[in-house]
Amino acid sequence: MQLLWTYIVSGLTTAAIYAIAATGLVLTYTTTGVFNFAHGGVGMMAAFTYWQMRFGWHWPAPVALVLVLFVLAPLFGALLELVMMRRLDGTSDTTKLVVTLALMLATIGAATWIWNPNEARPIRKFWENSVVTVFGVRLPWHQVIALILAAVVAVALRLLLTRVRLGVAMRACVDDRALASLNGARQSRVAMASWAIGTSLAALAGILIAPTLNLSQLPLTLLIINAYAAAMIGRLRSLPMTFVGAIILGVSTDLLKGYADRISSWTSIDSKFLSGFYQSWPIVVLFLVLLLLPQNRLRSHTATRNREYIVKPTWPGTGLFVGIIVGGAIMLSYVLPKADLFSLNKMWGLGIIGLSMIPLVGYSGHISLCQLSLAGVGMVVMHHMGAHGNPIALVWAAVVAGIVGFIVALPSLRLSGIYLALSTAAFAVLMDRWIFVLPKWKLFGYSFDLFNGGNLNIVKTRLFGMRLTGYRSFFVFASVAFALVVMVVVLIRRSTYGQRLIALKDSPAACATLCMNPKITRLSVFTISAAIAGFGGAIYGQAMQSVTPQSLDFVAGLSILMVMVIGGLTSPGAALFMGMFLGSPFVANVAGKVVPSFSQLQTVLVGLVGIGLGKNPNGFIPSDIRPNWNIFLKHRAALGAVLVAFVGLWILRRADVFDNWVFAWCCLGLLALAPVVLRIITKEPFPPRREPGAEVPKLSVPVDQLGLTGPVSDEDARTLDQMLALPSVSG
Amino acid sequence: MGDALLELRGVRAGYGGIEVVHGVDLVVERGQVFGVLGPNGAGKTTLMKVAAALHPPTAGDVIVAGRRVNGATPDQLARAGLCLVPEGRGIFPNLSVRENLWMNTYAGASMADVEAAAYAQFPRLKDRRNQTAGTLSGGEQQMLALARAVATRPAVLLLDELSMGLAPQLVEHLYDAVVAIARQGVSILVVEQFAKTVLGAASQAAIMVGGRIVKVGTPAELEDELSAAYLGGH
């Protein structure tokens, strides 16, 4: 009994920290409509900053605390509002979520960059050796402080939101931001205040939770993410229910850990199989809460004008793209050294995983954060079934991943937006913390060893009797696989099925009135996308040859999504860009010369660029590259000339006239300059840049009078094309 | 000519390059109730939004109390004495009645003054002061929205479709309150799709069709023109 009591009391202190973190999250969500995925990352940064001041520079604890909690954290929150969140008006929930995910990546990257993760950073608890006895349980002061602070936060927030005008204005902004400003409330000030408070609460939670584990970037971030389950129990709205949620979460976590041995003996399951489950318990709670609790309609502010659009690729354009990919891969395979080709091999598999996101996230707007885990399923299948290079294993990888995707989608059918993103995140974390690290087990006489004891060896496929072990043959084979999947994605976009996906994203209500069955469409797109991811995983695994569960972690999956979004989630070109950015040594080699510790810079960069999404939610390929290159569709001869120029460069490289660096820079230069030169020669105007807030071009007469008073001028036709985001047909 | 508190000069506005208000001139004098009537899609609500700085004009000027206020933010205009009661219910449904009134103190009045003025005009609100506004009846919600206009003592009041979805008797009651507010020297611009309700209260009115003002006059002068405007005679 005493033991039970001890676990309950210690669970309550864990609950206190979860409560502090979760209330911060709920506060920013209810007042600004943005679910801040980066809450964990911000708390982690704060904990590191506190460590630096308190233990790195030996400042007195009160000074460090005041500085972090009352100066730096609120400033950071206000800054976030000023430079990021304010620009998110008129963007979809996906973009809002992705921007905060990007921020999370940036904080993890920056913290890893600043504080070397290989150094130990002991962080002491407050009044470490003092204990107090409560109901016969000896409690360290640190935990008592956490409990007191949680109570203070609860009371203070209650007072703020009901007794202070600023707090009432925060709630008013949730109801109707425009009306709040019609009353004279300064919206920006209100939003800044809630971000500042939310960030401070994240910081407080981070500092309190840090001493319970070694100060380490990723675990600390994920530990605060655990608190999201509590926020979900409060349905992201009710602060009292959030506290209840935190208590359920904290106490159950500590009870599970405390009684781990007994649970093992009761269930006769060895505790080594369950340890991953215990670690992931808060995530399991999150998953269950998402599935079981009735969900509110997501409270996001209606976009008066959505700034996002989906381009429809043409078959000739796709044929050209695919031809250039395969042709380019063949040419590259003859000029690149073996070592470079070996590391470049990864780009195709990663690219296919990126392509799997296009129908699901890009067309249908369902945010999935578990595509890399599904790719992991493909790798596991490839390892077990493709041991002798059997090509059918590739099909099996797609089929099994598709089935897993279907199973994941089934319970999440009624979830959307943030809820869906969180449930897929929970699945991803469960996979990499528990399922992928499970030791070997036996069931009904069969032995299972999913991840081969923590390291999968994946053998390259045999095709038409040929083994693709040669570095060149595999590179070309993988590029062909990528090209085929590009065509599948384009086929989806151009089919009525693709139109249905987009229609469902735009207006589920309108689709329901047209007798569409959203459930079947949704399940099918999840399954197709999972199958593509599984296939991509099989190719990616072959390129890596040996895969550990760590290479499939949640954050790695986030980087893939983020780079896809930066490129443009609806564009296959983005997958190629992502593959090259994350899977090729080129970027690392270039940047490595400028900044030595590039690996972190890469994460920070991805995060920072992702943050800029509010400015251009469509990604740079559909909004910058495509309009620039569209001119070549009209001037086929010029296109031929550019292709010939590429082949010429390649021949010169083959003849060793210059080295690979010069070749790479020349190719990039040609890519950048060709459309500019063509426009100068043909005197065609440059496509206008789509800048939000920039003046929308005006027609000479109102649109309803266009053509009534005289023929439509070329200028007006061009303006119309631009307003409707159509490729230029005028002239 | 009395002193004009709200003046629109050649205002043009649109959405994404498509113009819906094609150059509107309007003058509302002190203590006047000015009605803007017109069918669906005439651009009335857009005009209101431009006047309250909720939507940027593409051309023309908005002048409040003799000062050109183009480029001001809605909250600046609100604190300067312009009050818009928007289409639908201009209230915060998740706040209590009292908290809704508290939001009115941004324009400078104290909470005690705001409550006193609001409850004097609409006593029913006093009984419901701790009730969540979203649970009030439609008429009570509109009273709460109007209470803002009473309590903040604005110089200019803009009312967008006040009668929407309400019983005729209640509408009459609300318009009595509007006339009472005007008598205190407030300039009121009312936009309504249903003409009759406004013509009883307004001292001056305009008909707006297809983004343009086609006729300005007293309610009596306009009555004959109305059917033509609504049936597409203009």
Contacts between the chains, C-beta under 8 A, distances in Angstrom:
chain1	res1	chain2	res2	distance
A	162	B	99	7.7
A	165	B	102	6.0
A	165	B	103	8.0
A	165	B	105	6.8
A	168	B	95	6.5
A	168	B	99	4.9
A	168	B	102	5.5
A	168	B	103	6.6
A	169	B	103	6.6
A	169	B	106	8.0
A	171	B	92	7.4
A	171	B	94	6.3
A	171	B	95	5.9
A	171	B	99	7.5
A	172	B	92	4.7
A	172	B	95	6.0
A	172	B	99	7.7
A	172	B	103	5.3
A	174	B	94	6.8
A	175	B	92	4.0
A	175	B	93	5.7
A	175	B	94	5.3
A	175	B	95	6.8
A	176	B	92	6.1
A	178	B	54	6.0
A	178	B	74	7.1
A	178	B	86	7.4
A	179	B	86	6.6
A	179	B	90	5.8
A	179	B	91	7.7
A	179	B	92	6.8
A	180	B	92	7.6
A	180	B	103	6.8
A	181	B	73	6.9
A	181	B	74	4.3
A	181	B	75	4.3
A	181	B	78	7.0
A	182	B	52	6.5
A	182	B	54	7.4
A	182	B	74	5.4
A	182	B	75	7.7
A	182	B	78	5.6
A	182	B	83	7.4
A	182	B	84	5.2
A	182	B	86	7.0
A	182	B	90	7.5
A	183	B	75	7.7
A	183	B	78	6.0
A	183	B	103	4.6
A	183	B	104	6.1
A	183	B	106	5.4
A	183	B	107	7.5
A	183	B	148	7.0
A	184	B	75	5.0
A	184	B	78	3.8
A	184	B	79	4.6
A	184	B	106	3.1
A	184	B	107	5.0
A	185	B	75	6.2
A	185	B	103	6.6
A	185	B	106	5.3
A	186	B	75	5.3
A	187	B	75	7.1
A	305	B	15	7.4
A	305	B	16	6.4
A	696	B	16	5.7
A	696	B	17	4.5
A	697	B	17	6.4
A	698	B	17	5.6
A	698	B	58	7.4
A	699	B	17	6.2
A	699	B	18	7.9
A	702	B	14	7.6
A	702	B	18	6.8
A	702	B	19	4.5
A	702	B	20	7.9
A	702	B	22	6.6
A	702	B	211	7.7
A	703	B	17	7.6
A	703	B	18	4.8
A	703	B	19	7.9
A	704	B	18	8.0
A	719	B	17	7.0
A	723	B	16	6.2
A	723	B	17	5.1
A	723	B	18	8.0
